[in-house]
Amino acid sequence: MPQDNAELEAWLEEFAHEALRQEAVERFVRYVDEGILAQLPQLAADPLLTKDLDQSTDSQWRAFLEMVVAADYRHHLPAQAGNLARSLARRGMDLGVLLKVYRAAHQLVFAYLSEVTQEPPLPRPGRDEALVFIWSRAGQWIDDTVEQLIETFYAERQLLVEGALARRASLIDGLLQETVKPTEQVSADLRHRLDHWQTGFVVWQTSGVVHDRDLEMFAGELARLVGAPAPLLHVAGHRDRWGWLATATPPDLSGAQELSGRLTGSGVRISLGTSQRGADGFRRSHHEARAAHKVATAGVLAPPVVDYHEVELLCLVDGNRDLVERMVLREVGPLCGADKNLAQVRQTTLAFLTHRNLDAVAEALFVHKNTVRYRLGKAEELLGHPLTERAAYVELALRHIAMFGPPPNPR
C-alpha cells in the first residue's frame, strides 16, 4: 500500500468496501464467469465444472479485495480455486484448459477494473494512479494463483495415474469410449459384473462442503435399496461420482425413491439411468444418468432422486428452453398459474398421463377416485379438449413445469 498518498489509500479502502457488497460481488462473478465460459464451451457444458468455476471466482475476488488494502502484498489462494483445478484434472482435461481459464480471467478482470475505476468519486491524483496500483496487484495475484494451481493440478493428476484408482479409472473410461473389451478379467479388475444388468447413476453434492464419505454412503444405500451389490464408483469431479449397479436380473428401481427423505436437506442428489444389460447397457445407462443429472441441476423444482425414465422427454429437448416454454404456454397455458388448486390439477393430470389408470392415480396421490375424476375434468375444461388429444405434448409440458416451474408469460 502506498504510504505517501492518503487520498489513494482512502479511495482503495472505499473501493474494496463497496466491491465486497453482495450485489457487487455477484456482478463481478457473473461478468468474469460468462466471459470465461464463452471462451471455453467444454466448461459451459458441464454444470458441476461451472459451479466450481463460480465458487472459485467468488472466493478469489473476495480474498483479493481483502488483500488489496493491506499494507503488504500477501497471496492467499482459497480452497475453492484448488477444487476447480482438481476437477479439471479428474475430468481428464489437460493443463491447457486451466491456463486458458486464467488467461481469460486476466483479460476480464482488467477490463472490469477499468470500468469500475471510472465510477465516481475518485480522489486526486485520479484514475490512472488507482488503475496502476490495482492492476499491479491483480496481475501479481493471477500470476501467483496460476503457479500454485499448476502444482495442484499435477498433484491431482499424479494421484489418478498411480495405483488401483488409476487402473480402474482407465478401464471405466475405456469401456465408455469402447476402447476396452468387456472381458471377464476386466470385470474381475473392477469387481463389477459387466455381463449383468447395468444401472448407471450420478451422485453429487449441490452445495456446502463436499465429503467423499457422504457421496459413497448414499451410493451404497442406493445399492441396498434396489438389491444390488456394492456399486462401482468413478471419481468424475470435485462434487460428483459416476456409479453403476450390477444385478443378475432387472432391478426394481422404485426402491430408490425411499432415499428422497434422507437426501432432503443433505445437499446430495442422485440421477438414475434405465437398467440395461451388458457392456452396451453400461454405456447407455450411464449416458442416460448424466442426461438426467444435467436436467436436474437446471431444474429449480427437481426432486432429490431423478429417474431418467421420468425426465426422458425433457432430456430430449434439453438446450431449447425458449422453444419448450413457448410449447408449454401453448399447450397448457391455462394450467400454468401459481394457484394451489391448479398445482393439484397439474399433478393429477400428469399422474394420469403416466399411469393411464384412475385407481393407480388415486393410490399414488392418496386421494379418492372421485377427486381424480374431478381434477381431470377441470383440466379438460381449462385446456378445451380431452386429455386423449395431444397427450404427448401435454405430458411433456406438465413434466417441464414439474421440474422447472411454470414459465413466465410472454411480454
Sine and cosine of phi, psi and omega as CSV:
sin_phi,cos_phi,sin_psi,cos_psi,sin_omega,cos_omega
0.00,0.00,0.78,-0.63,0.06,-1.00
-0.85,0.52,0.72,-0.69,-0.04,-1.00
-0.99,-0.11,-0.21,0.98,-0.11,-0.99
-0.95,-0.31,0.26,0.97,-0.02,-1.00
-0.67,-0.74,1.00,0.06,-0.07,-1.00
-0.90,0.44,-0.57,0.82,-0.02,-1.00
-0.91,0.41,-0.67,0.74,0.01,-1.00
-0.91,0.40,-0.66,0.75,0.04,-1.00
-0.86,0.50,-0.68,0.73,-0.01,-1.00
-0.90,0.43,-0.65,0.76,0.00,-1.00
-0.91,0.42,-0.66,0.75,0.00,-1.00
-0.89,0.46,-0.64,0.77,0.04,-1.00
-0.91,0.42,-0.66,0.75,0.01,-1.00
-0.93,0.38,-0.65,0.76,0.02,-1.00
-0.86,0.50,-0.74,0.67,-0.01,-1.00
-0.90,0.44,-0.64,0.76,0.00,-1.00
-0.88,0.47,-0.72,0.69,-0.01,-1.00
-0.93,0.36,-0.64,0.77,-0.05,-1.00
-0.93,0.37,-0.36,0.93,0.01,-1.00
-1.00,0.06,-0.07,1.00,0.12,-0.99
-0.89,0.46,0.57,-0.82,-0.13,-0.99
-0.83,0.56,-0.71,0.70,-0.03,-1.00
-0.92,0.40,-0.54,0.84,0.03,-1.00
-0.95,0.32,-0.64,0.77,0.06,-1.00
-0.88,0.47,-0.71,0.70,-0.01,-1.00
-0.88,0.47,-0.62,0.79,0.03,-1.00
-0.89,0.45,-0.71,0.70,0.01,-1.00
-0.89,0.45,-0.75,0.66,-0.04,-1.00
-0.87,0.49,-0.69,0.73,0.02,-1.00
-0.88,0.47,-0.69,0.72,-0.02,-1.00
-0.88,0.48,-0.75,0.66,-0.05,-1.00
-0.95,0.32,-0.71,0.70,-0.03,-1.00
-0.88,0.47,-0.70,0.72,0.00,-1.00
-0.89,0.47,-0.62,0.78,0.03,-1.00
-0.91,0.41,-0.65,0.76,0.01,-1.00
-0.92,0.38,-0.72,0.69,-0.05,-1.00
-0.91,0.41,-0.50,0.87,0.05,-1.00
-0.92,0.40,-0.50,0.87,0.00,-1.00
-1.00,-0.02,-0.33,0.95,-0.03,-1.00
-0.79,-0.62,0.99,0.15,-0.05,-1.00
-0.88,0.48,-0.40,0.91,0.01,-1.00
-0.92,0.40,-0.44,0.90,0.10,-1.00
-0.98,0.18,-0.65,0.76,-0.04,-1.00
-0.89,0.46,-0.47,0.88,-0.04,-1.00
-0.98,0.17,-0.17,0.99,-0.06,-1.00
-0.91,-0.42,0.95,-0.30,-0.11,-0.99
-0.88,0.48,-0.52,0.85,-0.02,-1.00
-0.98,0.20,-0.56,0.83,0.12,-0.99
-0.91,0.41,-0.60,0.80,0.05,-1.00
-0.88,0.47,-0.65,0.76,0.03,-1.00
-0.92,0.40,-0.68,0.74,0.05,-1.00
-0.87,0.49,-0.65,0.76,0.04,-1.00
-0.89,0.46,-0.70,0.71,-0.01,-1.00
-0.86,0.52,-0.72,0.69,-0.02,-1.00
-0.94,0.35,-0.57,0.82,0.04,-1.00
-0.90,0.43,-0.73,0.68,-0.01,-1.00
-0.88,0.47,-0.72,0.70,-0.01,-1.00
-0.86,0.50,-0.78,0.63,-0.08,-1.00
-0.92,0.38,-0.62,0.79,0.00,-1.00
-0.94,0.35,-0.61,0.79,0.02,-1.00
-0.90,0.44,-0.68,0.74,0.02,-1.00
-0.90,0.43,-0.68,0.73,0.00,-1.00
-0.91,0.42,-0.63,0.77,0.01,-1.00
-0.90,0.43,-0.69,0.73,-0.02,-1.00
-0.90,0.43,-0.59,0.81,0.04,-1.00
-0.93,0.36,-0.53,0.85,0.00,-1.00
-0.98,0.19,-0.50,0.87,-0.19,-0.98
-0.91,0.40,-0.37,0.93,0.02,-1.00
-0.99,-0.16,0.04,1.00,0.00,-1.00
-0.96,0.27,0.39,-0.92,-0.01,-1.00
-0.91,0.42,-0.62,0.79,-0.02,-1.00
-0.83,-0.56,0.51,-0.86,0.05,-1.00
-0.96,0.29,0.81,-0.59,0.08,-1.00
-0.67,-0.75,0.86,-0.51,-0.02,-1.00
-1.00,0.03,0.80,-0.60,0.06,-1.00
-0.73,-0.69,0.94,-0.35,-0.06,-1.00
-1.00,0.04,0.88,-0.48,0.02,-1.00
-0.91,0.42,0.44,-0.90,-0.03,-1.00
-0.87,0.49,-0.53,0.85,-0.06,-1.00
-0.89,0.46,-0.52,0.86,0.03,-1.00
-0.92,0.38,-0.64,0.77,0.07,-1.00
-0.90,0.43,-0.54,0.84,0.02,-1.00
-0.88,0.48,-0.65,0.76,0.02,-1.00
-0.89,0.45,-0.71,0.71,0.01,-1.00
-0.88,0.48,-0.66,0.75,0.01,-1.00
-0.92,0.40,-0.64,0.77,0.01,-1.00
-0.90,0.44,-0.64,0.77,0.04,-1.00
-0.89,0.46,-0.66,0.75,0.02,-1.00
-0.91,0.42,-0.66,0.75,-0.02,-1.00
-0.93,0.36,-0.46,0.89,0.04,-1.00
-0.97,0.24,-0.11,0.99,-0.02,-1.00
0.99,0.12,0.21,0.98,0.03,-1.00
-0.98,0.19,0.45,-0.89,-0.03,-1.00
-1.00,0.06,0.16,-0.99,-0.06,-1.00
-0.87,0.49,-0.48,0.88,-0.02,-1.00
-0.84,0.54,-0.53,0.85,0.01,-1.00
-0.91,0.41,-0.70,0.71,0.02,-1.00
-0.88,0.47,-0.68,0.73,0.00,-1.00
-0.91,0.42,-0.59,0.81,0.04,-1.00
-0.91,0.42,-0.60,0.80,0.05,-1.00
-0.84,0.54,-0.73,0.68,-0.09,-1.00
-0.99,0.14,-0.39,0.92,0.13,-0.99
-0.92,0.39,-0.69,0.73,0.06,-1.00
-0.91,0.41,-0.67,0.74,0.00,-1.00
-0.87,0.50,-0.64,0.77,0.01,-1.00
-0.84,0.55,-0.74,0.67,-0.01,-1.00
-0.91,0.41,-0.68,0.73,-0.07,-1.00
-0.94,0.35,-0.64,0.76,0.01,-1.00
-0.90,0.44,-0.69,0.73,-0.01,-1.00
-0.92,0.40,-0.63,0.78,0.04,-1.00
-0.90,0.43,-0.64,0.76,0.00,-1.00
-0.91,0.42,-0.72,0.70,0.01,-1.00
-0.89,0.45,-0.59,0.81,0.04,-1.00
-0.89,0.46,-0.59,0.80,-0.02,-1.00
-0.95,0.30,-0.76,0.65,-0.12,-0.99
-0.96,0.30,-0.45,0.89,0.01,-1.00
-0.98,0.22,-0.05,1.00,0.13,-0.99
-1.00,0.08,-0.25,0.97,-0.07,-1.00
-0.98,0.22,0.71,-0.71,-0.02,-1.00
-0.95,0.30,0.33,-0.94,-0.03,1.00
-1.00,-0.07,0.58,-0.81,0.11,-0.99
-0.91,-0.41,0.70,-0.71,0.02,-1.00
-0.99,0.16,0.28,-0.96,0.24,-0.97
-0.93,0.37,0.59,-0.81,0.16,0.99
-0.99,0.15,0.06,1.00,0.20,-0.98
0.96,-0.27,-0.21,-0.98,-0.19,-0.98
-0.90,0.43,-0.65,0.76,-0.09,-1.00
-0.86,0.51,-0.73,0.68,-0.02,-1.00
-0.91,0.41,-0.63,0.78,0.04,-1.00
-0.88,0.47,-0.70,0.72,0.00,-1.00
-0.89,0.45,-0.70,0.71,-0.02,-1.00
-0.85,0.52,-0.71,0.70,-0.03,-1.00
-0.91,0.41,-0.76,0.65,-0.04,-1.00
-0.92,0.39,-0.67,0.74,0.04,-1.00
-0.86,0.50,-0.66,0.75,0.00,-1.00
-0.86,0.51,-0.74,0.67,-0.02,-1.00
-0.94,0.33,-0.60,0.80,0.02,-1.00
-0.91,0.42,-0.67,0.74,0.02,-1.00
-0.90,0.44,-0.67,0.74,0.03,-1.00
-0.91,0.42,-0.63,0.77,0.01,-1.00
-0.88,0.48,-0.74,0.68,-0.02,-1.00
-0.91,0.41,-0.66,0.75,0.03,-1.00
-0.87,0.49,-0.72,0.69,0.00,-1.00
-0.91,0.42,-0.60,0.80,0.02,-1.00
-0.90,0.44,-0.74,0.67,-0.02,-1.00
-0.87,0.49,-0.68,0.73,0.00,-1.00
-0.87,0.50,-0.69,0.72,-0.02,-1.00
-0.95,0.32,-0.60,0.80,-0.04,-1.00
-0.96,0.27,-0.45,0.89,0.11,-0.99
-0.87,0.49,-0.67,0.74,0.04,-1.00
-0.90,0.43,-0.67,0.74,0.02,-1.00
-0.88,0.47,-0.70,0.72,-0.01,-1.00
-0.87,0.50,-0.75,0.66,-0.05,-1.00
-0.94,0.33,-0.51,0.86,0.07,-1.00
-0.91,0.43,-0.67,0.74,0.03,-1.00
-0.93,0.38,-0.66,0.75,0.03,-1.00
-0.88,0.48,-0.61,0.79,0.00,-1.00
-0.90,0.44,-0.63,0.78,0.05,-1.00
-0.88,0.48,-0.58,0.81,-0.06,-1.00
-0.97,0.24,-0.41,0.91,-0.05,-1.00
-1.00,-0.08,-0.01,1.00,-0.02,-1.00
-0.94,-0.33,0.61,-0.79,0.20,-0.98
0.95,0.31,-0.28,-0.96,-0.10,-0.99
-0.92,0.40,-0.53,0.85,0.00,-1.00
-0.88,0.48,-0.67,0.74,0.02,-1.00
-0.91,0.41,-0.67,0.75,0.03,-1.00
-0.87,0.49,-0.72,0.69,-0.01,-1.00
-0.91,0.42,-0.70,0.71,0.01,-1.00
-0.88,0.48,-0.64,0.77,0.00,-1.00
-0.91,0.42,-0.66,0.75,0.01,-1.00
-0.91,0.41,-0.68,0.73,0.00,-1.00
-0.90,0.44,-0.72,0.69,0.03,-1.00
-0.87,0.50,-0.64,0.76,0.02,-1.00
-0.91,0.42,-0.64,0.77,0.05,-1.00
-0.91,0.42,-0.66,0.75,-0.01,-1.00
-0.93,0.38,-0.54,0.84,-0.02,-1.00
-1.00,-0.08,0.02,1.00,0.02,-1.00
0.88,0.47,0.52,0.85,0.09,-1.00
-0.98,-0.21,-0.11,0.99,0.06,-1.00
-0.88,-0.48,0.76,-0.65,0.02,-1.00
-0.99,0.15,0.64,-0.77,-0.06,-1.00
-0.98,0.19,0.95,0.32,-0.03,-1.00
-1.00,0.10,0.18,-0.98,0.06,-1.00
-0.89,0.45,-0.55,0.83,0.02,-1.00
-0.91,0.41,-0.64,0.77,0.04,-1.00
-0.90,0.44,-0.69,0.72,0.06,-1.00
-0.85,0.52,-0.66,0.75,0.00,-1.00
-0.91,0.41,-0.67,0.74,0.00,-1.00
-0.90,0.44,-0.59,0.80,-0.01,-1.00
-1.00,0.07,-0.24,0.97,-0.12,-0.99
0.83,0.56,0.72,0.69,-0.09,-1.00
-0.50,-0.87,0.85,-0.52,-0.06,-1.00
-0.97,0.24,0.97,-0.24,-0.03,-1.00
-0.97,0.25,-0.27,0.96,0.02,-1.00
-1.00,0.07,-0.06,1.00,0.02,-1.00
-1.00,0.03,0.01,-1.00,0.10,-1.00
-0.95,0.32,0.72,-0.70,-0.08,-1.00
-0.93,-0.36,0.75,-0.67,0.10,-0.99
-0.83,-0.56,0.95,-0.30,0.02,-1.00
-0.98,0.18,0.52,-0.85,0.08,-1.00
-0.49,-0.87,0.34,-0.94,0.13,-0.99
-0.83,-0.56,0.77,-0.64,0.10,-1.00
-0.88,-0.47,0.77,-0.64,-0.09,-1.00
-0.55,-0.84,0.30,-0.96,0.02,-1.00
-0.94,-0.33,0.79,-0.62,-0.09,-1.00
-1.00,0.05,-0.42,0.91,-0.06,-1.00
-0.37,-0.93,0.19,-0.98,0.06,-1.00
0.98,0.22,-0.14,-0.99,0.01,-1.00
-0.97,0.26,0.73,-0.68,-0.02,-1.00
-1.00,0.02,0.82,-0.58,0.06,-1.00
-0.90,-0.44,0.85,-0.52,0.00,-1.00
-0.81,0.58,-0.62,0.79,-0.07,-1.00
-0.89,0.45,-0.53,0.85,0.01,-1.00
-0.93,0.37,-0.72,0.70,0.01,-1.00
-0.89,0.46,-0.68,0.73,-0.01,-1.00
-0.94,0.35,-0.58,0.82,0.01,-1.00
-0.90,0.43,-0.72,0.69,-0.03,-1.00
-0.94,0.34,-0.54,0.84,0.09,-1.00
-0.90,0.44,-0.67,0.74,0.05,-1.00
-0.91,0.41,-0.61,0.79,0.03,-1.00
-0.92,0.39,-0.62,0.79,0.08,-1.00
-0.86,0.51,-0.72,0.69,0.01,-1.00
-0.86,0.50,-0.67,0.74,-0.01,-1.00
-0.89,0.46,-0.67,0.74,-0.07,-1.00
-0.93,0.37,-0.47,0.88,0.01,-1.00
-0.98,-0.21,0.14,0.99,0.08,-1.00
0.96,0.29,0.59,0.81,-0.02,-1.00
-0.92,-0.38,0.41,-0.91,0.13,-0.99
-0.90,0.43,0.00,-1.00,0.02,-1.00
-0.81,0.58,0.68,-0.74,-0.07,-1.00
-0.96,0.26,0.40,-0.92,0.20,-0.98
-1.00,0.07,0.82,-0.57,-0.03,-1.00
-0.88,-0.47,0.59,-0.81,0.01,-1.00
-0.77,-0.64,0.81,-0.59,0.01,-1.00
-0.96,0.27,0.95,-0.32,-0.08,-1.00
-0.99,-0.15,-0.43,0.90,-0.04,-1.00
-0.16,-0.99,-0.08,-1.00,-0.04,-1.00
-0.90,0.44,-0.58,0.82,-0.12,-0.99
-0.93,-0.36,-0.05,1.00,-0.12,-0.99
-0.69,-0.72,0.44,-0.90,0.11,-0.99
-0.78,-0.63,0.69,-0.73,0.17,-0.99
-1.00,-0.03,0.63,-0.78,-0.04,-1.00
-0.61,-0.79,0.32,-0.95,0.05,-1.00
-0.65,-0.76,0.63,-0.77,0.17,-0.99
-0.95,-0.31,0.66,-0.75,0.04,-1.00
-0.88,-0.48,0.84,-0.55,-0.01,-1.00
-0.73,-0.68,0.55,-0.84,-0.03,-1.00
-0.92,0.39,-0.47,0.88,0.02,-1.00
-0.79,-0.62,0.29,-0.96,0.03,-1.00
-0.85,0.53,0.82,-0.58,-0.06,-1.00
-0.98,0.20,0.39,-0.92,0.13,-0.99
-1.00,0.00,0.97,-0.22,-0.09,-1.00
-0.98,0.18,-0.07,1.00,0.01,-1.00
-0.89,0.46,-0.45,0.89,0.03,-1.00
-0.89,0.46,-0.40,0.92,-0.01,-1.00
-0.89,0.46,-0.46,0.89,-0.02,-1.00
-0.91,0.41,-0.34,0.94,0.06,-1.00
-0.90,0.44,-0.31,0.95,0.03,-1.00
-0.97,0.26,-0.32,0.95,-0.13,-0.99
-0.81,0.59,-0.71,0.71,-0.03,-1.00
-0.88,0.47,-0.65,0.76,-0.02,-1.00
-0.96,0.28,-0.51,0.86,-0.01,-1.00
-0.96,0.26,-0.51,0.86,0.00,-1.00
-0.86,0.51,0.82,-0.57,-0.01,-1.00
1.00,0.01,-0.21,0.98,-0.02,-1.00
-1.00,0.05,-0.33,0.94,-0.09,-1.00
0.99,0.14,-0.02,1.00,0.00,-1.00
-0.99,-0.15,0.65,-0.76,0.02,-1.00
-0.75,-0.67,0.39,-0.92,-0.01,-1.00
-0.70,-0.71,0.70,-0.72,0.16,-0.99
-0.87,-0.49,0.57,-0.82,-0.08,-1.00
-0.84,-0.54,0.63,-0.77,0.21,-0.98
-1.00,-0.01,0.08,-1.00,0.08,-1.00
-0.98,0.17,0.36,-0.93,-0.02,-1.00
-0.99,0.10,0.80,-0.59,-0.01,-1.00
-0.64,-0.77,0.40,-0.92,-0.16,-0.99
-1.00,-0.07,0.57,-0.82,0.17,-0.99
0.97,0.23,-0.19,-0.98,-0.05,-1.00
-0.91,0.42,-0.57,0.82,0.07,-1.00
-0.89,0.46,-0.66,0.75,0.04,-1.00
-0.90,0.43,-0.56,0.83,0.05,-1.00
-0.84,0.55,-0.71,0.70,-0.02,-1.00
-0.96,0.27,-0.75,0.66,-0.13,-0.99
-0.92,0.40,-0.69,0.73,0.00,-1.00
-0.90,0.43,-0.59,0.81,0.05,-1.00
-0.89,0.46,-0.71,0.70,0.00,-1.00
-0.89,0.46,-0.60,0.80,0.04,-1.00
-0.92,0.39,-0.68,0.73,0.01,-1.00
-0.88,0.48,-0.64,0.77,0.01,-1.00
-0.94,0.34,-0.57,0.82,0.06,-1.00
-0.91,0.42,-0.68,0.73,0.04,-1.00
-0.90,0.43,-0.60,0.80,0.03,-1.00
-0.89,0.46,-0.67,0.74,-0.01,-1.00
-0.90,0.44,-0.68,0.73,0.03,-1.00
-0.91,0.42,-0.66,0.75,-0.05,-1.00
-0.91,0.42,-0.61,0.79,-0.01,-1.00
-0.93,0.37,-0.40,0.91,0.03,-1.00
-1.00,-0.02,-0.34,0.94,-0.08,-1.00
-0.99,0.11,0.91,-0.41,-0.05,-1.00
-0.93,0.38,-0.33,0.94,-0.01,-1.00
-0.94,-0.35,0.27,0.96,-0.07,-1.00
-0.88,0.48,0.69,-0.72,0.05,-1.00
-0.96,0.28,0.22,-0.97,-0.02,-1.00
-0.89,0.46,-0.53,0.84,0.03,-1.00
-0.89,-0.46,0.86,-0.51,-0.04,-1.00
-0.90,-0.43,0.86,-0.51,-0.01,-1.00
-0.99,-0.12,0.79,-0.62,-0.01,-1.00
-0.82,0.58,-0.61,0.79,-0.02,-1.00
-0.84,0.54,-0.53,0.85,-0.05,-1.00
-1.00,0.08,-0.34,0.94,-0.05,-1.00
-0.87,-0.49,0.26,0.97,-0.07,-1.00
-0.84,0.54,-0.70,0.71,-0.01,-1.00
-0.87,0.49,-0.63,0.77,0.03,-1.00
-0.91,0.40,-0.61,0.79,0.03,-1.00
-0.90,0.44,-0.61,0.79,-0.05,-1.00
-0.93,0.37,-0.46,0.89,0.00,-1.00
-0.96,-0.28,0.17,0.99,-0.01,-1.00
-0.86,0.52,0.68,-0.73,-0.01,-1.00
0.98,-0.19,-0.11,0.99,0.02,-1.00
-0.83,-0.55,0.79,0.62,-0.14,-0.99
-0.85,0.52,-0.69,0.72,-0.03,-1.00
-0.88,0.47,-0.69,0.72,0.00,-1.00
-0.91,0.42,-0.64,0.77,0.00,-1.00
-0.91,0.42,-0.70,0.72,-0.02,-1.00
-0.90,0.43,-0.58,0.82,0.08,-1.00
-0.90,0.44,-0.67,0.74,0.04,-1.00
-0.89,0.46,-0.66,0.75,0.00,-1.00
-0.87,0.49,-0.74,0.67,-0.01,-1.00
-0.91,0.42,-0.57,0.82,0.01,-1.00
-0.93,0.36,-0.69,0.72,-0.12,-0.99
-0.99,0.14,-0.66,0.75,-0.11,-0.99
-0.74,-0.67,0.48,0.88,-0.02,-1.00
-0.75,0.66,-0.70,0.71,0.00,-1.00
-0.90,0.43,-0.25,0.97,0.01,-1.00
-0.99,-0.14,0.10,1.00,-0.16,-0.99
-1.00,0.01,0.04,1.00,-0.04,-1.00
-0.93,0.36,0.27,-0.96,-0.01,-1.00
-1.00,0.08,-0.06,1.00,-0.02,-1.00
-0.85,0.53,0.66,-0.75,-0.03,-1.00
-0.86,0.50,-0.63,0.78,0.00,-1.00
-0.90,0.43,-0.62,0.78,0.05,-1.00
-0.91,0.41,-0.61,0.79,0.04,-1.00
-0.88,0.48,-0.63,0.78,0.04,-1.00
-0.93,0.38,-0.62,0.78,0.05,-1.00
-0.89,0.46,-0.70,0.72,0.02,-1.00
-0.88,0.48,-0.73,0.68,-0.03,-1.00
-0.86,0.50,-0.70,0.71,-0.03,-1.00
-0.93,0.38,-0.66,0.75,0.00,-1.00
-0.90,0.43,-0.68,0.73,0.02,-1.00
-0.90,0.43,-0.66,0.75,0.03,-1.00
-0.89,0.46,-0.62,0.78,0.01,-1.00
-0.92,0.39,-0.68,0.73,0.01,-1.00
-0.92,0.39,-0.37,0.93,0.05,-1.00
-0.99,0.13,-0.74,0.68,-0.10,-0.99
-1.00,-0.07,-0.49,0.87,-0.05,-1.00
0.83,0.55,0.56,0.83,-0.05,-1.00
-0.46,-0.89,0.84,-0.55,-0.06,-1.00
-0.89,0.46,-0.67,0.74,-0.01,-1.00
-0.88,0.47,-0.69,0.73,-0.01,-1.00
-0.90,0.43,-0.63,0.78,0.01,-1.00
-0.92,0.40,-0.71,0.70,0.00,-1.00
-0.87,0.49,-0.65,0.76,0.01,-1.00
-0.93,0.38,-0.67,0.74,-0.04,-1.00
-0.91,0.41,-0.57,0.82,-0.08,-1.00
-0.99,-0.17,-0.03,1.00,0.01,-1.00
0.86,0.51,0.70,0.71,0.05,-1.00
-0.74,-0.67,0.23,-0.97,0.01,-1.00
-0.97,0.24,0.44,-0.90,0.00,-1.00
-0.87,0.49,-0.54,0.84,0.02,-1.00
-0.91,0.41,-0.56,0.83,0.07,-1.00
-0.90,0.43,-0.66,0.75,0.05,-1.00
-0.88,0.48,-0.72,0.69,-0.01,-1.00
-0.87,0.49,-0.68,0.73,-0.02,-1.00
-0.88,0.47,-0.73,0.68,-0.05,-1.00
-0.91,0.41,-0.62,0.78,0.03,-1.00
-0.92,0.40,-0.63,0.78,0.05,-1.00
-0.89,0.45,-0.64,0.77,0.04,-1.00
-0.90,0.44,-0.64,0.77,0.02,-1.00
-0.88,0.47,-0.71,0.70,-0.01,-1.00
-0.91,0.41,-0.59,0.81,0.03,-1.00
-0.90,0.44,-0.70,0.71,-0.02,-1.00
-0.94,0.33,-0.61,0.79,-0.02,-1.00
-0.97,0.25,-0.46,0.89,0.01,-1.00
0.99,0.11,0.25,0.97,0.05,-1.00
-0.35,-0.94,0.34,-0.94,0.02,-1.00
-0.90,0.43,0.45,-0.89,0.01,-1.00
-0.92,0.38,-0.29,0.96,0.05,-1.00
-0.96,0.29,-0.27,0.96,0.06,-1.00
-1.00,0.00,0.73,-0.69,0.03,-1.00
0.80,0.60,0.59,0.80,-0.08,-1.00
-0.86,0.50,-0.63,0.78,-0.02,-1.00
-0.90,0.44,-0.67,0.74,0.00,-1.00
-0.92,0.39,-0.67,0.74,0.01,-1.00
-0.89,0.45,-0.68,0.74,0.00,-1.00
-0.89,0.45,-0.71,0.70,0.02,-1.00
-0.87,0.49,-0.69,0.73,-0.01,-1.00
-0.89,0.46,-0.68,0.73,-0.01,-1.00
-0.94,0.34,-0.57,0.82,0.06,-1.00
-0.92,0.40,-0.60,0.80,0.05,-1.00
-0.89,0.46,-0.71,0.70,0.00,-1.00
-0.90,0.44,-0.65,0.76,-0.01,-1.00
-0.89,0.45,-0.47,0.88,-0.02,-1.00
-1.00,-0.06,-0.66,0.75,-0.14,-0.99
-0.92,-0.40,-0.13,0.99,-0.08,-1.00
1.00,0.05,0.26,-0.96,0.02,-1.00
-0.88,0.47,0.67,-0.74,0.03,-1.00
-0.95,0.32,0.41,-0.91,0.05,-1.00
-0.92,0.40,0.52,-0.85,0.05,-1.00
-0.92,0.39,0.61,-0.80,0.02,-1.00
-0.90,0.44,0.57,-0.82,-0.02,-1.00
-0.99,0.15,0.00,0.00,0.00,0.00
